[in-house]
C-alpha cells in the first residue's frame, strides 16, 4: 500500500477505533513518523514500546495500557517476536474490550505478515510499500541539503531516484548523503555507485540478484519466432500501450533442452526492453529453513517496488519438484502463493521462467493467465548452429568468414548452443598451446571429440518435443521453409 493510502487507512482506523492494527514494514522509523504525524492532528497521545524504551513490551506495558482510560495510541515495535509467546498473545486478547471501550488502538509494527491464529479475527493488517519516486526525490533533496551540497540537475535527480527504487527511506538517505559528500565526477559515476550499493543491499536477501552486464540480441543465435514476439512487445510497458488498450504483459515460460539459450534470452529481454533485470532464486526459500512463505512475500514485494522489472526465475521446475506427488505442505503453500501472484499481480513485473523438463512442472503453472506465452526452445538446427558459431568466433576476436561455417554446422548435429561455445573455446586452447592462430582443423578436431548431451537425454528430449507440439510455440522458424526459400533463391 502506498504512503497516501496507508495514511488514509490509518486515519480511519484511529477514528473507528480499531483495537489492533498490524503494520507490516521494515521501516520502523518511517511508520512511527506517519503515526505520530496523524495523531498530532487530532491530537491523540502516542506511546511507543521497544526493548530500549521506558515501557518494554512485557507485563509492565500491558499494565500501563490497562491503567489508561483516555483515548490513546500505543505502538509496539518488533511485535512478531513477542507474539511467539502464547501467554503474551493471551494478554493481548484480554485487552480487546478495554481498547474498544476507551477508544484506544494498539499498533503492532513488524517486518512480517505472520499473525497468531488466535488474533487473526481481531486485527487489521496493512503493508506499507517502499518509498515512491516522489518520496525518494524528497529524500534526495534532504540528503543534499544536510550535506550543504548543491541540488543535482532535474535530469540527474530523475536518474538517481529511478536507480534507488526498491530501497528503504533510510537506505536511500545514507546512499544519497554519501554521494553528496563524495561528489562523483559524473552522473554515470554516481549511478554506478547507486547500482553497487543497491546490489549490496538487495543481495542481503539471498533471494534476489540484480544484473548490470546484460548481453544484447546479437548474442542469441536463431530463435527467430521468439525474437519477433519480443520485438513486437518492446514498448509493452509504455503508457501509450495502455492507452491503445493493450494489457500489461505478465511473463514468458521458456521450456526446452538445456544449453540452448533460455537463460541467455531472459537476460537479453531486459536489454531489448530497456528494463532492469533481477534473478529470483526460489530454491533458496527452502534452503533458508524458516518461514519460506513469508520470505516469498517479501521478495515479491521487493520485486514490485523495483518495477518495471524483468524477473528471471531459472529452472523453475526444480523449485517446485514434487507438487502433487507427495511434496510437503510448506512447498504447496509457497507454490500456491507464487502462482496466485503470477495471476493477479498489478505491478509491471515481467516474469521470465525457464525449465528444462516438463515432467517436473506442476500443471497449474502452465494454465492460461499465468504467462502470456509458452515457447519451446529446441536444439539449434543447421542454420542456427551456423549463426552460433559465427557469434562465438566473432566474440573471441576471429573473423567468421575465415572459417567454413557450413561444414562446422553440419558436423555438429544434436549440439546445443552451449556445447558449440565450448567447442570454440576448446579449439582456441588447441591453437594457443601450439603457439599459432585458430584454424578450421582445430574446430573440426574438438567437435569430433565432443559427445553432445543429447545422447544422454535422448528419450527425455523426444518426450519434451512431443509435449511441446500441441502445448507451446516453437521459438525457432521451421528450417525446412528456410531451405525451401533458399533453393528458390538459387
N, C-alpha and C positions, 0 to 999 in steps of 0.2 A: 504494500500500500504506500503510495507516495506521501510526502510530508503533508500536503494540503488535506488530503482525505483522512490521513492519520489524525491530524489536529481536529477536524470536524467530528470524527468518530469519538475522540476523547471528550470533546466539549459536550456532546450529547450524553455520553456515559456518566460524566460528572454531574450533569443536571438531572439524570433519571432518579436516583443514582444507581450505579451498578456496584454490587458488593465486592466482586473480584474481577480484576482486569489482568490478563496475561499479555504483556507487551514483549514481542519477540524481536530482539535486536542484539547485535554485538556492541552497539554504540550506547553504552550506559549513560555517558555524559550528555549525548545528544538527546536521548529520551528524557533525562531529568530536566534539561533546559526547556523542552517543549511542555512538560507537565508543570514546571514552575511558572512558565510564562502564561499558560492558560489559567492556572489557579490564581495568579496575581490579578487577573482581570475581574474576578468575581467579587471580592477576594475570598479565597479559601486557604486556610493554613495547610502547610505541607510538611511532613516529617519523612526523612529518608533513613532507612535502616541498611547498614552494611556491617561487616565484621569490625571495621575501624570506628564506626560511629558510636555515639553515646549509648544508643539503644541498639544492641545487637539483636539479630533475628531469632531470639530464643523466648523463653517464658517471660522474660522481662519486657520484651516488646509486646507480646500478647497482652500482658497486664496493662501496659500503657494504653493500648487501644481500648481495653475494657473500661479504663478509668476516664476516658474522654467521652463526653456526652454531647459534644457540639459537632457541627459539620467539619470534616477533616479529610485530607487525602494522605494516605500512608504509602510510601514507596519502598518496596523490598527488592534489593539487588541480589542477583545470583539465586533466585528462588528455587531453581531446579535442584540445587544442592540440598536445600532444606526439605524439599518435597520427597526426598528418598526416605525420610523418617516418617513411618506410619503414624506415630504418636503426634508429631508436629502437624501432619495433614488433618488429623482428628481435631486438633485445637483450632485450626483454620475453619473447619466446617462448623465448629461450635460458635465461631464469631459471626456467622452469616446474619442472624437475626439482629444482633447488636449493630452491625454495619448498616443494615437497611433502615432500622428504626431511627438512627441518628444521622442519616444521610452522609454516610462515610463510604469511601472507596479504598480498597487495598489493591495497589498496583504492584503486580509481580513482574519484575524485569528479568529476562533470561535469554540466552542465545539460542535456545532450542524450543521446539513446539510441544515437547512431551509434557503432558499433564496427568497426574494420577487419576485413575478411573473414578475414584470417589469424588473428585472435584469437577469432572467433565461437564456435568449438567449445571454447575453453579458459576462457571467462569465464562467470560467473553475473551476470545483470543484474537489478537490482531498483530500483523507483522509490519515493521517499519522498513520500507525499501531503503537501499543505499542512496546517497545524495544524488539529486538530479543534476543536469548540466547547469541550470541556473544557480543551484546551491553551490556547486563546485566553483563556479565563476566568482561567487561571493567569497568563498574561502580563499581563492587565489588572490583576490584584491586585498583581503585582510592580511594574508601572509606577506605580501609585498610591502604593504603599509607598515606592518610591525617591524619589518627589516629595514625600514627607511629607504626602500628601493623604488625607483620609478615604475609605474604600471607598464606592463607589456602592451604591445600594439593589439588592436582588436583581432587581427589575424592570428597573432601568437597566442592570445588568450583563448580563442576558439580552438586552436590546435591542441594546446596544453590541457584544456578541460576535456576535450574528446579523448585524449590519451589517458586521462586519470579516471575515466569511468570504471566502476567496479571496485573502487577503494572507499573506505570509510572517510568520514569528515576529518578525523584526527590524522589518519594516514596521509590524506591529501594535504592537510595543512603542513605537516612536517616536511613532506616532499617539496611543496612549493616554497616553503621557507628556506630550505637548503638551496633551491635554485636561485632565490632572490639574493642569497649571501654569496654563492659561488659564481654567479653571473657567467653562465656558459657563453662561448664565443658566438654562437649562432642558434637559431631556432631548432635546427637539425640536431645540434648537440644537446639542447635542452630536452627535446623529445626523446632522444636516446637515453638520457638519464631517467626520464619518467618511465620509459619502457623497461629499463633494467630494474628499477625499484618495484615496478608493478609485477614483473616476473618473480622477483624475490618474495614479495608478499603473497602472491597467489599460489606460488609453489608450496608455501607452507601448508596448504590444504591437502597436499598429497594426491588430490583427485583431478586437478585441472592444471594444464600446462599451456602457456601461451607460446606461439611460434612467430618468429620475425622473419627468418631467412626462408622465404617461400618461393619455390620454383614457378616458372610461368608455363604457358600452354605448349611452348616449343619443346619442353622436356617429356611430353607424352606422345608416344608413337601410336598411331592408329586410333581406335575408339571413336570413329568419326561420328556415329549417331549420338553418342553421349556428349561429345563436344558441341554438336549442333544444338542439342537440348539445353546445354549450359549457356551457350552464346545467346540463345533466344531469351534467356532469363537474366541477362547481365544487369538490367535495370529493374529487376523484380521487386526490390525493396524501396524503390523511389516513391515519392508522393504522387508522381504522375501515373504510376501503375495503379495506385488505389483509386485515383480519380477516374481512370479508364474503366474501372470495375473489376480489376484483377484481384484475386485473393492473395494474401501473403503466403509465399512459399513455405512449406513445412520441412521438407527434407527429402533425402535420397538414400536408398539402400543399394549398395554396390555388392553384388553377390557373384562369386566366381573363383576361378583357380588361383591359388596363391602365387604371388610373384608376378602378377600380370598388370599391376599399376593401379589397384584400387586405392591404396593409401596415398600414392603419389597424386592421384586425381583429387582426393579430398583436400590436399594442400593447394593444388592448382586452382580449385574453385575459389578459394579465398583471394588469390591473386587476380583472377578474372573479374571477380565482383567487387574488388577493392574493399574487402571486409577483413577484420581481424580473425585469426584462427586460433582456436583452443582445442586441445585434445583432452577428452574426458576418459579417465581410467576407471571404468565401472568395477573391474576386478578388485581394485584397491578398497572398495567399500567393504568387501568381506574379509580382506586381509587385515584390515584395521582392527577388527574384533567387535568393538562396542557400537551399538546403535547405527547400523548401516542405513536404515530408513531416514533417520534424521540427517545423516551425512549427505545422502542423496538430495534431500530437500534443500540443504544449504548450498550445495554446489550448483543445483539448478537455479536457485535464486541468484547466485553469483553470475551464472551464465546470462541470465536475463538482464542483469544490471550492466553487462558488457555489450549488450545488443546495440545495433545489429552485429551479428556474430555468426561465423561458421563453427559449429560444434562437431568435432570429429570423434566418433566412437569406433575404435579399431577392433576388429574381430569380436563383434558383439555376441556371437553365438557362444563364446567361451564364458562370458559373464553370466549367462542365464541357462547354462547347460543343465539339463535335468528337470526343467519346468514341465510339469505334467507327468513326470516319471519318477516320483519319489523324492523330489527336491524338498528341502526343509521349508518350514513355514515362513522364516525370515526372507529367504530368497523369493518366495512367491509374493510377499508383501512389497518387497523392493521392486520386483518386476511390474506388479500392478500399478505402483506409483509412477514408474517410469513411462509405461505406455499410456497412462491417463494424461500425463504431462505432454507426451508427444501429440496426443489427440487434441488437447484443449489449450495449449499454450497460446498466449496472445502476443508475447514479445517476439520481435523479429530475430529469432534464433533458428538458423537453418542447420538441421542435423544431417550429417553425412555418416552413415553407419556402413561398415564393411563386414563381410562374412565370407569365410572360405568353405563353409559346409551348410547345406540346407537341413541335414539330418538332425542337427542340434538346435535349429531355430524354432522357438515356440510359434505355432501358427497364429497366435493372437498378434504377434509383432508384424505379421505380413498383411493384416487386414487393411482394407481401404480406409484412408483417413489418417493412418499413422505417418505414411510417407507419400510424397507426390508421385513418385515413380520407383520401380524396382528395375535395375539394369543388371544384366548378366554379362560378366567380363570373362571371356574365354581366352584360351591360349592364342597368341597372335598368329594370324595367317601369314602367308609368304610376303604380302605387301607390307604388313605391319612389322614383320621381322626385319625387312629391309630398312624401314624407317627407323626402327630401334637401333640397329647397327649404326646408321647414319648419326643419330643423336649422340650415342656414346663415343663414337670416334671423334666427332666434332668437339664434344665436351672435353676431350683429352688432347686437344690441340692437333688433331690429324685431319687431313682433307679427305672426306669420304669418296670423292671422285677418283682417288688414287687406289681404290680397292674395288674388287669385283663383288659388289653387294648382292647381286642376283645369285651368285654361287653360294655365298655365305647364308643367305636366306633359305636357299634350297636345302642346304646341308643341316639346317637347324630346325627341322620339323619337330613339333612337340616341345620345343623350348619355350620357357616363359621369358618375359622381358627381363626379369632379374637374372636369369641364367645367361642370357645374351650379354648383359652388362658384365657379369663375372668372366665370360669368355674373352671379352675385350681387355679386361684388367689382367687376366692370366696371360694373354698374348703379349701385352706390354711388358710383363715380367720376363717372358721368354726373350724378347728383344733387348731389354735392359741388361739382363745377365750376359748376353752375347755382345754387349757394347755396340749395338747398332740400332737403327730405327725399325719401327714396326713394319712388317710386310704381310702379304696375303697368306703366306705359308704358316706364319705364327698363328694367325686366326684359325686357319683350317686345322692345324695340329691340335689346338686347345679344344675346338668344338668336337673333333673326332674322339677326344678322350673324355668328354663330358657325357654323363648319363642323366638325362632330364628326369626330374622328379615325377613327371607324368607316368612313367612306367611303374613307379611305386604305388601311385594312387590312381591307376587307370580305371578301375571299376568305379571308384568314388567320383572321378571326373565325368564318366559316362552317365552316372545317375544324376549328377548335377545338371548336365546338358539336357537330359530327358525332362527333368523337372522344369527347367527354365523355358523349354519350348512353348509352353502354354501359360506360364505364370510371370514371365519377365520379358523386358525388351532387350534385344541384343545391343550391346554397346558398340559393336563394330558393324560396318557395312558388309553386305554379302560379297565375298571375294569373287564369287562366280560372275556376278554382274560386272565387277571391275575388269575381270579377264575378258568378258564378252565385249565391253566397250573398248577395251584395249585392242582387241582383234579388229573391230570395225575401223578404229583409227589407223591401224596398219594398212 
